[in-house]
Amino acid sequence: MQPVTIALAKGRPAKQSIDLLEAAGIHFEGFHEKTRKLVFFNKDKTLRLIFLKGMDVPIYVEKGAADIGIVGRDNIIETEADVYEILDLGIGKCKFSVAGKKGVSLPDNQSLTIGTKYPNIAKKFFDKRNQTIETVHLNGSVELAPLIGLADYIVDIVETGNTLHENGLEVLADIETISTKFIVNKASFVTRSKEIQDVLKKLEQVVSEKNANSPL
Ligand code: PRP
């Protein structure tokens, strides 16, 4: 039988995701967050792990190239992937915010230029305010845009707030909180139910133990 494929997002939450899998007794030989290798197997080859950009994980899962995804909700919302969002893994906690130069306010009566890796999320937020925006789609170091005059404001992820602070920017509005999710392909949820439930139960156990031990 084909192994169940887990798509795991590279980048910031990768280490926490690996630690979570390890704590659940799911081990992929030779896998670490800095690896350049892209495909790994567990010992009995029932599970295959593929390691890819966060924004691609929901796509792989929606299209059935992966059965399971472990990925930030930011990527799920932005891609609007049609997948089951099953479990909040309680890691990679951060928020989407609108930010701009310190001391500058966020006007609600004029069109704005927004630098962002997440144009869909930015558009939805400003649509709700009945405000038109032009998005400048960037792929990283988004905080640079208002400093150099490429955009008036940014919509981006804020975790510690250090990147904003170190670049003289501040949060002007919060959009929503996000964290890392366990997602499943809709067909696999039925056809590979037993194997997926097995992985899910192990992770649920670890997440609930972590929640029980964390201070309120
Ligand atoms: C993310 C995000 C911010 C930063 C926020 O970028 O786009 O730039 O992290 O984190 P902080 O609030 O803890 O400073 P990432 O580090 O993923 O790299 P990128 O700029 O290349 O996208």
Boltz pocket constraint, residues with backbone or C-beta under 6 A from the ligand:
constraints:
  - pocket:
      binder: B
      contacts: [[A, 11], [A, 12], [A, 139], [A, 140], [A, 141], [A, 142], [A, 143], [A, 156], [A, 157], [A, 158], [A, 159], [A, 160], [A, 161], [A, 162], [A, 163], [A, 164]]
      max_distance: 6.0
